[in-house]
Amino acid sequence: MIRHVSLLTWKPGTDADAIEAARTALQELPAQIPELLDYRVGSDVGIDQGNSSFAVVGEFADATGYATYRDHPAHIAAAQTHIVPILAGRAALQYEF
């Protein structure tokens, strides 16, 4: 199994509507990409300072499933339309579990 974790930091001043549009676009992906076995997204709750703004965690049967998600047109469209315009920074990794 492969778990993908992406931590996103929004640009200062990003409004709540843009964040909600990003969340909605991401939450629609499991219906379009069957390789996504589990998919969770959410905003940081603000307990610690210096955290990223938003997390995306996806689980896949294998690296091929992850690559399918990564390169899927629906994922690319969601990222280009809703994430890239408000993105200040990103850290990501994939690990086996």
matplotlib code that plots the C-alpha trace (Angstrom):
import matplotlib.pyplot as plt

x = [0.0, 1.1, 0.1, 0.5, 0.7, 0.6, 0.8, -0.2, 0.3, -2.0, -0.9, -1.5, -5.0, -6.5, -10.2, -12.4, -14.4, -11.2, -10.2, -13.7, -13.6, -10.2, -11.6, -14.7, -12.7, -10.5, -13.4, -14.9, -11.8, -12.5, -15.7, -13.6, -10.4, -11.1, -7.5, -8.1, -8.8, -9.1, -8.9, -8.9, -8.5, -8.8, -7.6, -5.3, -7.2, -4.7, -3.4, 0.3, 1.8, 3.9, 1.8, 0.8, -2.7, -4.2, -3.5, -4.3, -3.9, -4.6, -4.1, -3.4, -2.9, 0.5, 2.8, 0.9, -2.3, -0.7, 0.8, -2.7, -4.1, -1.1, -1.5, -5.3, -6.9, -9.4, -6.6, -4.6, -7.6, -8.5, -4.9, -4.5, -7.9, -8.2, -4.9, -2.1, -3.7, -3.7, -0.6, 2.4, 4.1, 3.8, 5.6, 4.7, 5.8, 4.7, 5.5, 4.7, 2.7]
y = [0.0, 3.5, 6.6, 10.0, 13.0, 16.6, 19.6, 22.9, 26.4, 29.1, 32.6, 35.2, 36.7, 33.7, 34.0, 31.3, 30.8, 29.9, 27.4, 25.9, 25.6, 23.8, 21.4, 20.7, 20.0, 17.6, 15.8, 15.1, 13.1, 9.7, 9.4, 10.0, 8.1, 4.5, 3.9, 6.2, 3.7, 6.3, 10.1, 12.7, 16.5, 19.2, 22.6, 23.0, 23.6, 26.2, 24.5, 25.1, 28.1, 27.5, 24.6, 24.2, 25.4, 22.2, 18.5, 15.9, 12.2, 9.5, 5.7, 3.5, -0.3, 0.4, 2.9, 2.5, 3.5, 6.6, 7.5, 7.1, 9.6, 12.0, 12.1, 11.9, 14.8, 15.4, 15.7, 18.0, 20.2, 20.5, 21.5, 23.9, 25.6, 25.7, 25.0, 26.6, 30.1, 30.2, 28.1, 29.6, 26.3, 22.5, 19.6, 16.0, 12.4, 8.9, 6.0, 2.3, 1.0]
z = [0.0, -0.8, 1.3, -0.3, 2.0, 0.7, 2.9, 1.3, 2.5, 1.1, 0.1, 2.7, 2.4, 0.6, 1.2, 2.6, -0.7, -2.6, 0.1, 0.1, -3.7, -3.4, -0.8, -2.9, -6.0, -4.1, -2.4, -5.8, -7.0, -5.4, -7.5, -10.6, -9.8, -8.6, -7.6, -4.6, -1.9, 0.9, 0.5, 3.3, 3.0, 5.6, 6.9, 9.8, 13.0, 14.2, 17.4, 16.6, 14.9, 11.7, 10.4, 6.8, 5.9, 4.4, 4.1, 1.5, 2.3, -0.2, -0.1, -3.0, -3.6, -5.2, -6.9, -10.2, -8.5, -7.1, -10.5, -12.0, -9.5, -9.9, -13.7, -13.9, -15.8, -13.0, -10.4, -12.7, -13.4, -9.7, -8.9, -11.8, -11.3, -7.5, -5.8, -7.8, -7.8, -4.0, -3.3, -1.4, -0.7, -0.8, 0.8, -0.2, 0.1, -0.6, 1.7, 1.9, 4.8]

ax = plt.figure().add_subplot(projection="3d")
ax.plot(x, y, z, "-o")
ax.set_aspect("equal")
plt.show()
